[in-house]
Amino acid sequence: GAVVSQHPSWVICKSGTSVKIECRSLDFQATTMFWYRQFPKQSLMLMATSNEGSKATYEQGVEKDKFLINHASLTLSTLTVTSAHPEDSSFYICSARGASTDTQYFGPGTRLTVL
Amino acid sequence: QKEVEQDPGPLSVPEGAIVSLNCTYSNSAFQYFMWYRQYSRKGPELLMYTYSSGNKEDGRFTAQVDKSSKYISLFIRDSQPSDSATYLCATRKTQKLVFGQGTRLTINP
């Protein structure tokens, strides 16, 4: 149980384009989803928290107009990186937490490379 | 001071050894503690989850929480090369997770 998937697993795009990453909870309803960013050999950095049906709450320093988060259903959240630039290249990981769970379950991550 | 401190390593041990991974935390109000394992280029996988003080065992893994000293540990018995990964300790702060830096562990055959 508690499986979270992400799609795509890796993506390469040109500078200036937008990229959408999907995060799905496969066997439970995710009342809260989280988006993280991870640079090589570093720990996870929380970008935003989203509750189903509500606007996402962004961490300090994260541009909400650049990283658009939608959590329209209890099993799906999306992160859109708008007008991507090479400095946005990173490993993006989502996690999900259900109403009856105390912890977060992570997706496999999406590696974004912006050329 | 970081809320959760973890020695980043790297830590390298021979196969079969007992591994001890440790973290300290600063806020005595933290109650929930987790250990995640992360393989290269993969998302973190929940290994152990404990509430308050005490020990929890699952197969070759034992998680230990000492709230009096604000110290959490993960022990791996009979370590295997497949245990080579980065291990992240974490605690829950409201609905967010606060992570340690992660310890890179290599088990040598």
Interface residues (C-beta under 8 A of the other chain):
Chain A: A2 V4 Q6 T32 F34 K41 Q42 S43 L44 L46 T49 F91 I93 S95 R97 D102 T103 Q104 Y105 F106 G107 P108 G109 R111
Chain B: Y32 M34 Y36 R41 K42 G43 P44 E45 L46 Y49 Y51 L88 R92 Q95 K96 L97 F99 G100 Q101 G102 R104
